């Protein structure tokens, strides 16, 4: 099997994917630290849903 190497100068940044990975990591950490299943409110808190809603509201 041959795997083509990516050119070193061709750094690809997908900011949306990186943000999703970070949120998944935060959720995994919160779940592993919890004694019970995470509630929907706790998941929203970890994923910063309220922050996103506030940022989307017109000023």
PDB file of N, H, CA, C and O in Angstrom:
ATOM      1  N   UNK A   1       0.851  -1.173   0.000  1.00  0.00           N
ATOM      2  CA  UNK A   1       0.000   0.000   0.000  1.00  0.00           C
ATOM      3  C   UNK A   1       0.891   1.228   0.000  1.00  0.00           C
ATOM      4  O   UNK A   1       1.879   1.291   0.731  1.00  0.00           O
ATOM      5  N   UNK A   2       0.534   2.206  -0.826  1.00  0.00           N
ATOM      6  H   UNK A   2      -0.269   2.155  -1.420  1.00  0.00           H
ATOM      7  CA  UNK A   2       1.305   3.439  -0.912  1.00  0.00           C
ATOM      8  C   UNK A   2       0.425   4.609  -0.478  1.00  0.00           C
ATOM      9  O   UNK A   2      -0.681   4.785  -0.988  1.00  0.00           O
ATOM     10  N   UNK A   3       0.912   5.390   0.449  1.00  0.00           N
ATOM     11  H   UNK A   3       1.811   5.247   0.864  1.00  0.00           H
ATOM     12  CA  UNK A   3       0.177   6.555   0.920  1.00  0.00           C
ATOM     13  C   UNK A   3       0.916   7.794   0.445  1.00  0.00           C
ATOM     14  O   UNK A   3       2.100   7.969   0.733  1.00  0.00           O
ATOM     15  N   UNK A   4       0.222   8.641  -0.276  1.00  0.00           N
ATOM     16  H   UNK A   4      -0.739   8.498  -0.510  1.00  0.00           H
ATOM     17  CA  UNK A   4       0.829   9.868  -0.792  1.00  0.00           C
ATOM     18  C   UNK A   4       1.012  10.857   0.345  1.00  0.00           C
ATOM     19  O   UNK A   4       0.107  11.071   1.152  1.00  0.00           O
ATOM     20  N   UNK A   5       2.174  11.446   0.398  1.00  0.00           N
ATOM     21  H   UNK A   5       2.909  11.272  -0.257  1.00  0.00           H
ATOM     22  CA  UNK A   5       2.467  12.432   1.438  1.00  0.00           C
ATOM     23  C   UNK A   5       1.898  13.789   1.033  1.00  0.00           C
ATOM     24  O   UNK A   5       1.934  14.173  -0.137  1.00  0.00           O
ATOM     25  N   UNK A   6       1.370  14.509   2.029  1.00  0.00           N
ATOM     26  H   UNK A   6       1.340  14.197   2.979  1.00  0.00           H
ATOM     27  CA  UNK A   6       0.893  15.868   1.780  1.00  0.00           C
ATOM     28  C   UNK A   6       2.098  16.790   1.740  1.00  0.00           C
ATOM     29  O   UNK A   6       2.999  16.654   2.567  1.00  0.00           O
ATOM     30  N   UNK A   7       2.137  17.715   0.810  1.00  0.00           N
ATOM     31  H   UNK A   7       1.404  17.826   0.138  1.00  0.00           H
ATOM     32  CA  UNK A   7       3.224  18.685   0.806  1.00  0.00           C
ATOM     33  C   UNK A   7       3.231  19.459   2.123  1.00  0.00           C
ATOM     34  O   UNK A   7       2.177  19.853   2.621  1.00  0.00           O
ATOM     35  N   UNK A   8       4.405  19.673   2.678  1.00  0.00           N
ATOM     36  H   UNK A   8       5.262  19.353   2.273  1.00  0.00           H
ATOM     37  CA  UNK A   8       4.501  20.304   3.995  1.00  0.00           C
ATOM     38  C   UNK A   8       3.997  21.738   4.001  1.00  0.00           C
ATOM     39  O   UNK A   8       3.557  22.225   5.042  1.00  0.00           O
ATOM     40  N   UNK A   9       4.046  22.415   2.885  1.00  0.00           N
ATOM     41  H   UNK A   9       4.403  22.020   2.039  1.00  0.00           H
ATOM     42  CA  UNK A   9       3.586  23.802   2.823  1.00  0.00           C
ATOM     43  C   UNK A   9       2.085  23.903   2.589  1.00  0.00           C
ATOM     44  O   UNK A   9       1.538  25.006   2.612  1.00  0.00           O
ATOM     45  N   UNK A  10       1.417  22.803   2.370  1.00  0.00           N
ATOM     46  H   UNK A  10       1.860  21.907   2.352  1.00  0.00           H
ATOM     47  CA  UNK A  10      -0.015  22.809   2.081  1.00  0.00           C
ATOM     48  C   UNK A  10      -0.807  22.521   3.349  1.00  0.00           C
ATOM     49  O   UNK A  10      -1.540  21.533   3.414  1.00  0.00           O
ATOM     50  N   UNK A  11      -0.666  23.364   4.341  1.00  0.00           N
ATOM     51  H   UNK A  11      -0.071  24.166   4.288  1.00  0.00           H
ATOM     52  CA  UNK A  11      -1.400  23.179   5.593  1.00  0.00           C
ATOM     53  C   UNK A  11      -2.862  23.551   5.365  1.00  0.00           C
ATOM     54  O   UNK A  11      -3.177  24.650   4.909  1.00  0.00           O
ATOM     55  N   UNK A  12      -3.729  22.629   5.686  1.00  0.00           N
ATOM     56  H   UNK A  12      -3.473  21.736   6.057  1.00  0.00           H
ATOM     57  CA  UNK A  12      -5.162  22.851   5.510  1.00  0.00           C
ATOM     58  C   UNK A  12      -5.776  23.038   6.885  1.00  0.00           C
ATOM     59  O   UNK A  12      -5.574  22.224   7.786  1.00  0.00           O
ATOM     60  N   UNK A  13      -6.526  24.115   7.034  1.00  0.00           N
ATOM     61  H   UNK A  13      -6.690  24.776   6.302  1.00  0.00           H
ATOM     62  CA  UNK A  13      -7.173  24.390   8.314  1.00  0.00           C
ATOM     63  C   UNK A  13      -8.672  24.454   8.091  1.00  0.00           C
ATOM     64  O   UNK A  13      -9.158  25.314   7.356  1.00  0.00           O
ATOM     65  N   UNK A  14      -9.390  23.568   8.709  1.00  0.00           N
ATOM     66  H   UNK A  14      -8.996  22.869   9.306  1.00  0.00           H
ATOM     67  CA  UNK A  14     -10.835  23.584   8.667  1.00  0.00           C
ATOM     68  C   UNK A  14     -11.296  24.007  10.049  1.00  0.00           C
ATOM     69  O   UNK A  14     -11.387  23.184  10.960  1.00  0.00           O
ATOM     70  N   UNK A  15     -11.586  25.284  10.204  1.00  0.00           N
ATOM     71  H   UNK A  15     -11.513  25.952   9.464  1.00  0.00           H
ATOM     72  CA  UNK A  15     -11.902  25.830  11.522  1.00  0.00           C
ATOM     73  C   UNK A  15     -13.187  25.247  12.097  1.00  0.00           C
ATOM     74  O   UNK A  15     -13.302  25.092  13.312  1.00  0.00           O
ATOM     75  N   UNK A  16     -14.151  24.922  11.247  1.00  0.00           N
ATOM     76  H   UNK A  16     -14.057  25.048  10.260  1.00  0.00           H
ATOM     77  CA  UNK A  16     -15.390  24.324  11.729  1.00  0.00           C
ATOM     78  C   UNK A  16     -15.110  22.936  12.294  1.00  0.00           C
ATOM     79  O   UNK A  16     -15.597  22.596  13.372  1.00  0.00           O
ATOM     80  N   UNK A  17     -14.337  22.142  11.583  1.00  0.00           N
ATOM     81  H   UNK A  17     -13.941  22.418  10.708  1.00  0.00           H
ATOM     82  CA  UNK A  17     -14.008  20.794  12.061  1.00  0.00           C
ATOM     83  C   UNK A  17     -13.207  20.864  13.358  1.00  0.00           C
ATOM     84  O   UNK A  17     -13.449  20.081  14.277  1.00  0.00           O
ATOM     85  N   UNK A  18     -12.267  21.784  13.441  1.00  0.00           N
ATOM     86  H   UNK A  18     -12.070  22.420  12.695  1.00  0.00           H
ATOM     87  CA  UNK A  18     -11.481  21.921  14.662  1.00  0.00           C
ATOM     88  C   UNK A  18     -12.361  22.324  15.845  1.00  0.00           C
ATOM     89  O   UNK A  18     -12.160  21.838  16.958  1.00  0.00           O
ATOM     90  N   UNK A  19     -13.329  23.205  15.614  1.00  0.00           N
ATOM     91  H   UNK A  19     -13.492  23.600  14.710  1.00  0.00           H
ATOM     92  CA  UNK A  19     -14.247  23.619  16.678  1.00  0.00           C
ATOM     93  C   UNK A  19     -15.107  22.446  17.125  1.00  0.00           C
ATOM     94  O   UNK A  19     -15.347  22.274  18.320  1.00  0.00           O
ATOM     95  N   UNK A  20     -15.579  21.629  16.167  1.00  0.00           N
ATOM     96  H   UNK A  20     -15.384  21.769  15.196  1.00  0.00           H
ATOM     97  CA  UNK A  20     -16.380  20.460  16.518  1.00  0.00           C
ATOM     98  C   UNK A  20     -15.568  19.450  17.323  1.00  0.00           C
ATOM     99  O   UNK A  20     -16.078  18.855  18.273  1.00  0.00           O
ATOM    100  N   UNK A  21     -14.330  19.262  16.951  1.00  0.00           N
ATOM    101  H   UNK A  21     -13.916  19.745  16.179  1.00  0.00           H
ATOM    102  CA  UNK A  21     -13.456  18.332  17.688  1.00  0.00           C
ATOM    103  C   UNK A  21     -13.255  18.825  19.111  1.00  0.00           C
ATOM    104  O   UNK A  21     -13.279  18.031  20.052  1.00  0.00           O
ATOM    105  N   UNK A  22     -13.057  20.126  19.277  1.00  0.00           N
ATOM    106  H   UNK A  22     -13.037  20.771  18.513  1.00  0.00           H
ATOM    107  CA  UNK A  22     -12.869  20.689  20.613  1.00  0.00           C
ATOM    108  C   UNK A  22     -14.126  20.498  21.462  1.00  0.00           C
ATOM    109  O   UNK A  22     -14.031  20.137  22.635  1.00  0.00           O
ATOM    110  N   UNK A  23     -15.307  20.739  20.875  1.00  0.00           N
ATOM    111  H   UNK A  23     -15.384  21.033  19.923  1.00  0.00           H
ATOM    112  CA  UNK A  23     -16.548  20.564  21.617  1.00  0.00           C
ATOM    113  C   UNK A  23     -16.772  19.103  21.996  1.00  0.00           C
ATOM    114  O   UNK A  23     -17.236  18.812  23.098  1.00  0.00           O
ATOM    115  N   UNK A  24     -16.447  18.189  21.093  1.00  0.00           N
ATOM    116  H   UNK A  24     -16.071  18.426  20.197  1.00  0.00           H
ATOM    117  CA  UNK A  24     -16.569  16.757  21.401  1.00  0.00           C
ATOM    118  C   UNK A  24     -15.645  16.376  22.550  1.00  0.00           C
ATOM    119  O   UNK A  24     -16.024  15.606  23.433  1.00  0.00           O
ATOM    120  N   UNK A  25     -14.448  16.913  22.534  1.00  0.00           N
ATOM    121  H   UNK A  25     -14.141  17.539  21.818  1.00  0.00           H
ATOM    122  CA  UNK A  25     -13.508  16.655  23.621  1.00  0.00           C
ATOM    123  C   UNK A  25     -14.032  17.169  24.942  1.00  0.00           C
ATOM    124  O   UNK A  25     -13.930  16.490  25.964  1.00  0.00           O
ATOM    125  N   UNK A  26     -14.604  18.387  24.928  1.00  0.00           N
ATOM    126  H   UNK A  26     -14.687  18.939  24.098  1.00  0.00           H
ATOM    127  CA  UNK A  26     -15.184  18.957  26.145  1.00  0.00           C
ATOM    128  C   UNK A  26     -16.315  18.083  26.663  1.00  0.00           C
ATOM    129  O   UNK A  26     -16.448  17.873  27.869  1.00  0.00           O
ATOM    130  N   UNK A  27     -17.129  17.576  25.743  1.00  0.00           N
ATOM    131  H   UNK A  27     -17.021  17.747  24.764  1.00  0.00           H
ATOM    132  CA  UNK A  27     -18.252  16.729  26.136  1.00  0.00           C
ATOM    133  C   UNK A  27     -17.771  15.403  26.705  1.00  0.00           C
ATOM    134  O   UNK A  27     -18.337  14.908  27.679  1.00  0.00           O
ATOM    135  N   UNK A  28     -16.749  14.829  26.120  1.00  0.00           N
ATOM    136  H   UNK A  28     -16.288  15.230  25.329  1.00  0.00           H
ATOM    137  CA  UNK A  28     -16.184  13.569  26.620  1.00  0.00           C
ATOM    138  C   UNK A  28     -15.606  13.763  28.016  1.00  0.00           C
ATOM    139  O   UNK A  28     -15.799  12.918  28.889  1.00  0.00           O
ATOM    140  N   UNK A  29     -14.909  14.853  28.231  1.00  0.00           N
ATOM    141  H   UNK A  29     -14.751  15.540  27.521  1.00  0.00           H
ATOM    142  CA  UNK A  29     -14.328  15.141  29.545  1.00  0.00           C
ATOM    143  C   UNK A  29     -15.430  15.303  30.585  1.00  0.00           C
ATOM    144  O   UNK A  29     -15.331  14.761  31.686  1.00  0.00           O
ATOM    145  N   UNK A  30     -16.488  16.054  30.238  1.00  0.00           N
ATOM    146  H   UNK A  30     -16.569  16.495  29.344  1.00  0.00           H
ATOM    147  CA  UNK A  30     -17.596  16.254  31.181  1.00  0.00           C
ATOM    148  C   UNK A  30     -18.285  14.934  31.492  1.00  0.00           C
ATOM    149  O   UNK A  30     -18.629  14.671  32.644  1.00  0.00           O
ATOM    150  N   UNK A  31     -18.489  14.105  30.479  1.00  0.00           N
ATOM    151  H   UNK A  31     -18.210  14.319  29.543  1.00  0.00           H
ATOM    152  CA  UNK A  31     -19.156  12.814  30.692  1.00  0.00           C
ATOM    153  C   UNK A  31     -18.315  11.891  31.555  1.00  0.00           C
ATOM    154  O   UNK A  31     -18.846  11.177  32.406  1.00  0.00           O
ATOM    155  N   UNK A  32     -17.013  11.902  31.343  1.00  0.00           N
ATOM    156  H   UNK A  32     -16.581  12.482  30.652  1.00  0.00           H
ATOM    157  CA  UNK A  32     -16.156  11.012  32.128  1.00  0.00           C
ATOM    158  C   UNK A  32     -16.024  11.474  33.580  1.00  0.00           C
ATOM    159  O   UNK A  32     -15.751  10.665  34.466  1.00  0.00           O
ATOM    160  N   UNK A  33     -16.215  12.761  33.823  1.00  0.00           N
ATOM    161  H   UNK A  33     -16.437  13.419  33.103  1.00  0.00           H
ATOM    162  CA  UNK A  33     -16.109  13.289  35.183  1.00  0.00           C
ATOM    163  C   UNK A  33     -17.424  13.154  35.954  1.00  0.00           C
ATOM    164  O   UNK A  33     -17.441  13.263  37.180  1.00  0.00           O
ATOM    165  N   UNK A  34     -18.512  12.920  35.243  1.00  0.00           N
ATOM    166  H   UNK A  34     -18.499  12.832  34.247  1.00  0.00           H
ATOM    167  CA  UNK A  34     -19.830  12.858  35.884  1.00  0.00           C
ATOM    168  C   UNK A  34     -20.070  11.482  36.499  1.00  0.00           C
ATOM    169  O   UNK A  34     -19.582  10.464  36.007  1.00  0.00           O
ATOM    170  N   UNK A  35     -20.834  11.482  37.589  1.00  0.00           N
ATOM    171  H   UNK A  35     -21.230  12.309  37.989  1.00  0.00           H
ATOM    172  CA  UNK A  35     -21.204  10.222  38.236  1.00  0.00           C
ATOM    173  C   UNK A  35     -22.389   9.560  37.531  1.00  0.00           C
ATOM    174  O   UNK A  35     -22.538   8.338  37.563  1.00  0.00           O
ATOM    175  N   UNK A  36     -23.228  10.380  36.897  1.00  0.00           N
ATOM    176  H   UNK A  36     -23.107  11.372  36.871  1.00  0.00           H
ATOM    177  CA  UNK A  36     -24.418   9.892  36.209  1.00  0.00           C
ATOM    178  C   UNK A  36     -24.422  10.421  34.782  1.00  0.00           C
ATOM    179  O   UNK A  36     -23.529  11.164  34.374  1.00  0.00           O
ATOM    180  N   UNK A  37     -25.445  10.024  34.032  1.00  0.00           N
ATOM    181  H   UNK A  37     -26.171   9.420  34.363  1.00  0.00           H
ATOM    182  CA  UNK A  37     -25.588  10.540  32.672  1.00  0.00           C
ATOM    183  C   UNK A  37     -25.742  12.048  32.706  1.00  0.00           C
ATOM    184  O   UNK A  37     -26.343  12.590  33.634  1.00  0.00           O
ATOM    185  N   UNK A  38     -25.214  12.720  31.720  1.00  0.00           N
ATOM    186  H   UNK A  38     -24.726  12.280  30.966  1.00  0.00           H
ATOM    187  CA  UNK A  38     -25.361  14.164  31.648  1.00  0.00           C
ATOM    188  C   UNK A  38     -26.790  14.531  31.270  1.00  0.00           C
ATOM    189  O   UNK A  38     -27.389  13.920  30.385  1.00  0.00           O
ATOM    190  N   UNK A  39     -27.321  15.532  31.951  1.00  0.00           N
ATOM    191  H   UNK A  39     -26.834  16.028  32.669  1.00  0.00           H
ATOM    192  CA  UNK A  39     -28.650  16.015  31.598  1.00  0.00           C
ATOM    193  C   UNK A  39     -28.542  16.872  30.334  1.00  0.00           C
ATOM    194  O   UNK A  39     -27.452  17.295  29.948  1.00  0.00           O
ATOM    195  N   UNK A  40     -29.672  17.116  29.707  1.00  0.00           N
ATOM    196  H   UNK A  40     -30.557  16.773  30.020  1.00  0.00           H
ATOM    197  CA  UNK A  40     -29.684  17.967  28.516  1.00  0.00           C
ATOM    198  C   UNK A  40     -29.174  19.369  28.851  1.00  0.00           C
ATOM    199  O   UNK A  40     -28.464  19.980  28.051  1.00  0.00           O
ATOM    200  N   UNK A  41     -29.532  19.875  30.025  1.00  0.00           N
ATOM    201  H   UNK A  41     -30.108  19.379  30.674  1.00  0.00           H
ATOM    202  CA  UNK A  41     -29.054  21.199  30.439  1.00  0.00           C
ATOM    203  C   UNK A  41     -27.537  21.212  30.615  1.00  0.00           C
ATOM    204  O   UNK A  41     -26.876  22.177  30.233  1.00  0.00           O
ATOM    205  N   UNK A  42     -26.988  20.152  31.188  1.00  0.00           N
ATOM    206  H   UNK A  42     -27.525  19.368  31.499  1.00  0.00           H
ATOM    207  CA  UNK A  42     -25.530  20.076  31.382  1.00  0.00           C
ATOM    208  C   UNK A  42     -24.814  19.972  30.032  1.00  0.00           C
ATOM    209  O   UNK A  42     -23.759  20.575  29.838  1.00  0.00           O
ATOM    210  N   UNK A  43     -25.387  19.213  29.109  1.00  0.00           N
ATOM    211  H   UNK A  43     -26.245  18.723  29.266  1.00  0.00           H
ATOM    212  CA  UNK A  43     -24.792  19.108  27.773  1.00  0.00           C
ATOM    213  C   UNK A  43     -24.798  20.469  27.100  1.00  0.00           C
ATOM    214  O   UNK A  43     -23.800  20.871  26.501  1.00  0.00           O
ATOM    215  N   UNK A  44     -25.920  21.187  27.195  1.00  0.00           N
ATOM    216  H   UNK A  44     -26.730  20.862  27.682  1.00  0.00           H
ATOM    217  CA  UNK A  44     -25.989  22.536  26.623  1.00  0.00           C
ATOM    218  C   UNK A  44     -24.945  23.456  27.250  1.00  0.00           C
ATOM    219  O   UNK A  44     -24.343  24.284  26.566  1.00  0.00           O
ATOM    220  N   UNK A  45     -24.739  23.304  28.552  1.00  0.00           N
ATOM    221  H   UNK A  45     -25.228  22.632  29.108  1.00  0.00           H
ATOM    222  CA  UNK A  45     -23.741  24.126  29.249  1.00  0.00           C
ATOM    223  C   UNK A  45     -22.335  23.815  28.741  1.00  0.00           C
ATOM    224  O   UNK A  45     -21.551  24.723  28.465  1.00  0.00           O
ATOM    225  N   UNK A  46     -22.025  22.535  28.620  1.00  0.00           N
ATOM    226  H   UNK A  46     -22.661  21.797  28.844  1.00  0.00           H
ATOM    227  CA  UNK A  46     -20.700  22.118  28.148  1.00  0.00           C
ATOM    228  C   UNK A  46     -20.465  22.594  26.718  1.00  0.00           C
ATOM    229  O   UNK A  46     -19.371  23.043  26.375  1.00  0.00           O
ATOM    230  N   UNK A  47     -21.497  22.492  25.892  1.00  0.00           N
ATOM    231  H   UNK A  47     -22.385  22.128  26.171  1.00  0.00           H
ATOM    232  CA  UNK A  47     -21.373  22.886  24.486  1.00  0.00           C
ATOM    233  C   UNK A  47     -21.577  24.379  24.274  1.00  0.00           C
ATOM    234  O   UNK A  47     -21.518  24.862  23.143  1.00  0.00           O
ATOM    235  N   UNK A  48     -21.813  25.104  25.347  1.00  0.00           N
ATOM    236  H   UNK A  48     -21.861  24.711  26.265  1.00  0.00           H
ATOM    237  CA  UNK A  48     -21.963  26.560  25.308  1.00  0.00           C
ATOM    238  C   UNK A  48     -23.100  26.996  24.372  1.00  0.00           C
ATOM    239  O   UNK A  48     -22.964  27.949  23.605  1.00  0.00           O
ATOM    240  N   UNK A  49     -24.218  26.274  24.456  1.00  0.00           N
ATOM    241  H   UNK A  49     -24.328  25.499  25.079  1.00  0.00           H
ATOM    242  CA  UNK A  49     -25.366  26.575  23.610  1.00  0.00           C
ATOM    243  C   UNK A  49     -25.931  27.958  23.930  1.00  0.00           C
ATOM    244  O   UNK A  49     -26.255  28.714  23.014  1.00  0.00           O
ATOM    245  N   UNK A  50     -26.055  28.300  25.207  1.00  0.00           N
ATOM    246  H   UNK A  50     -25.792  27.686  25.951  1.00  0.00           H
ATOM    247  CA  UNK A  50     -26.598  29.600  25.594  1.00  0.00           C
ATOM    248  C   UNK A  50     -25.714  30.728  25.070  1.00  0.00           C
ATOM    249  O   UNK A  50     -26.223  31.758  24.628  1.00  0.00           O
ATOM    250  N   UNK A  51     -24.393  30.543  25.117  1.00  0.00           N
ATOM    251  H   UNK A  51     -23.979  29.706  25.476  1.00  0.00           H
ATOM    252  CA  UNK A  51     -23.478  31.565  24.607  1.00  0.00           C
ATOM    253  C   UNK A  51     -23.709  31.804  23.120  1.00  0.00           C
ATOM    254  O   UNK A  51     -23.704  32.946  22.662  1.00  0.00           O
ATOM    255  N   UNK A  52     -23.911  30.729  22.371  1.00  0.00           N
ATOM    256  H   UNK A  52     -23.915  29.801  22.743  1.00  0.00           H
ATOM    257  CA  UNK A  52     -24.146  30.838  20.932  1.00  0.00           C
ATOM    258  C   UNK A  52     -25.480  31.523  20.653  1.00  0.00           C
ATOM    259  O   UNK A  52     -25.579  32.334  19.732  1.00  0.00           O
ATOM    260  N   UNK A  53     -26.502  31.204  21.437  1.00  0.00           N
ATOM    261  H   UNK A  53     -26.422  30.546  22.185  1.00  0.00           H
ATOM    262  CA  UNK A  53     -27.806  31.846  21.246  1.00  0.00           C
ATOM    263  C   UNK A  53     -27.722  33.338  21.516  1.00  0.00           C
ATOM    264  O   UNK A  53     -28.301  34.136  20.780  1.00  0.00           O
ATOM    265  N   UNK A  54     -27.004  33.722  22.571  1.00  0.00           N
ATOM    266  H   UNK A  54     -26.533  33.073  23.169  1.00  0.00           H
ATOM    267  CA  UNK A  54     -26.861  35.136  22.904  1.00  0.00           C
ATOM    268  C   UNK A  54     -26.078  35.871  21.816  1.00  0.00           C
ATOM    269  O   UNK A  54     -26.400  37.012  21.484  1.00  0.00           O
ATOM    270  N   UNK A  55     -25.071  35.235  21.272  1.00  0.00           N
ATOM    271  H   UNK A  55     -24.810  34.308  21.543  1.00  0.00           H
ATOM    272  CA  UNK A  55     -24.280  35.856  20.228  1.00  0.00           C
ATOM    273  C   UNK A  55     -25.077  36.025  18.938  1.00  0.00           C
ATOM    274  O   UNK A  55     -24.811  36.939  18.157  1.00  0.00           O
ATOM    275  N   UNK A  56     -26.057  35.143  18.712  1.00  0.00           N
ATOM    276  H   UNK A  56     -26.273  34.400  19.346  1.00  0.00           H
ATOM    277  CA  UNK A  56     -26.862  35.200  17.501  1.00  0.00           C
ATOM    278  C   UNK A  56     -27.997  36.226  17.589  1.00  0.00           C
ATOM    279  O   UNK A  56     -28.539  36.652  16.570  1.00  0.00           O
ATOM    280  N   UNK A  57     -28.346  36.612  18.811  1.00  0.00           N
ATOM    281  H   UNK A  57     -27.905  36.266  19.639  1.00  0.00           H
ATOM    282  CA  UNK A  57     -29.444  37.573  18.979  1.00  0.00           C
ATOM    283  C   UNK A  57     -29.002  38.959  18.522  1.00  0.00           C
ATOM    284  O   UNK A  57     -27.879  39.382  18.794  1.00  0.00           O
ATOM    285  N   UNK A  58     -29.905  39.673  17.815  1.00  0.00           N
ATOM    286  H   UNK A  58     -30.818  39.330  17.594  1.00  0.00           H
ATOM    287  CA  UNK A  58     -29.564  41.045  17.400  1.00  0.00           C
ATOM    288  C   UNK A  58     -29.463  41.957  18.610  1.00  0.00           C
ATOM    289  O   UNK A  58     -30.220  41.811  19.570  1.00  0.00           O
ATOM    290  N   UNK A  59     -28.545  42.881  18.564  1.00  0.00           N
ATOM    291  H   UNK A  59     -27.930  43.000  17.785  1.00  0.00           H
ATOM    292  CA  UNK A  59     -28.349  43.817  19.692  1.00  0.00           C
ATOM    293  C   UNK A  59     -29.322  44.973  19.644  1.00  0.00           C
ATOM    294  O   UNK A  59     -29.290  45.843  20.514  1.00  0.00           O
TER     295      UNK A  59
END
